[in-house]
Amino acid sequence: MRTGRIPVTTPARTLCDLTWGTPPWTIERAVDDALRRKLVTLKQLERVFLDLANKGRRRSTVMRGILEARLPGFDPGDSDPEPKLVRWLVEAGLPRPKQQHRVRVGNRTYKLDLSYPSHKIAIEYDSWEFHGTRTAFDADPVRDMDLEDEDWRVLHFTSKSSRRAVVDRVRNALRKRST
């Protein structure tokens, strides 16, 4: 592929090429960011990966692992920490939460970072980047109150929340909602 006279690669090919000399966690973040921005789909990435792997490409295990963790039904969320929370919960033996779940309350629709809809448990990752504005400051408590009026339990976590704290709080909420 060329842009003018300059040879270029597709986003999927570029991401696969990064596996040669880039740490896996950096590639994971780049893949999730590209998915979020709709620069690439998992199908496109998998197609390029398989083509390169069939040609004996070194370090294909890095991209294989990234793809295996993201297929099927993966959603990169709105931020890097959301998939991390999903991974923590699943690795702890908890059910996989639904990502980017929409809930209609009255005439408003809210998008939850993670949720267990059948238990009415919402999990929100609050970062300064997305929640450090006046709009978020005013809107977030209204959303929480609307959800709580509909019997949703809203759990908030931040970058200071440890894996253990996240898993323990979610497990406890699930246990209480299951009885």
Helices and strands as residue ranges (DSSP letters): E 2-3, E 6-7, H 11-18, H 24-36, H 42-53, H 60-70, H 81-91, E 98-105, E 108-116, G 117-119, E 121-125, H 128-131, H 134-149, E 153-157, H 163-178
